[in-house]
Amino acid sequence: MEEQQNHLVQVVQQQKDIIGEISELQSTLETKRNLGMKLQGIIEYLNSLGVTLPEAADDESASDDESASDGAAADEETVEGAETTT
């Protein structure tokens, strides 16, 4: 009987752990969903200003002129600037 009680204790603890993990995942999901909505708002804002994605040919010539890290830094500045204006 004692072995079954120990097993029950373990199962109840596993259930509590899983419930805690589910709660954390729900929180993370909500955070990611909110971030996605904010990013969509930034995209719509930039599109309303007439900002468009560069064409494929422009990307190739830009990569010849700039290193990839410089381009990434420019993209981050654009997003950061857009976030502060919205």
For each residue, the residues with C-beta under 8 A, 3 or more apart:
1: 4 5
2: 5 6
3: 6 7
4: 1 7 8
5: 1 2 8 9
6: 2 3 9 10
7: 3 4 10 11
8: 4 5 11 12
9: 5 6 12 13
10: 6 7 13 14
11: 7 8 14 15
12: 8 9 15 16
13: 9 10 16 17
14: 10 11 17 18
15: 11 12 18 19
16: 12 13 19 20
17: 13 14 20 21
18: 14 15 21 22
19: 15 16 22 23
20: 16 17 23 24
21: 17 18 24 25
22: 18 19 25 26
23: 19 20 26 27
24: 20 21 27 28
25: 21 22 28 29
26: 22 23 29 30
27: 23 24 30 31
28: 24 25 31 32
29: 25 26 32 33
30: 26 27 33 34
31: 27 28 34 35
32: 28 29 35 36
33: 29 30 36 37
34: 30 31 37 38
35: 31 32 38 39
36: 32 33 39 40
37: 33 34 40 41
38: 34 35 41 42 83 86
39: 35 36 42 43
40: 36 37 43 44
41: 37 38 44 45 86
42: 38 39 45 46 79 82 83 86
43: 39 40 46 47
44: 40 41 47 48
45: 41 42 48 49 82 85 86
46: 42 43 49 51 78 82
47: 43 44 50 51 52
48: 44 45
49: 45 46
50: 47
51: 46 47
52: 47
53:
54: 58 59 62
55: 58 59
56: 59 60
57: 60 61
58: 54 55 61 62
59: 54 55 56 62 63
60: 56 57 63 64
61: 57 58 64 65
62: 54 58 59 65 66 71
63: 59 60 66 68 71
64: 60 61
65: 61 62
66: 62 63 70 71
67: 70 71
68: 63 71 72
69: 72 73
70: 66 67 73 74
71: 62 63 66 67 68 74 75
72: 68 69 75 76
73: 69 70 76 77
74: 70 71 77 78
75: 71 72 78 79
76: 72 73 79 80
77: 73 74 80 81
78: 46 74 75 81 82
79: 42 75 76 82 83
80: 76 77 83 84
81: 77 78 84 85
82: 42 45 46 78 79 85 86
83: 38 42 79 80 86
84: 80 81
85: 45 81 82
86: 38 41 42 45 82 83
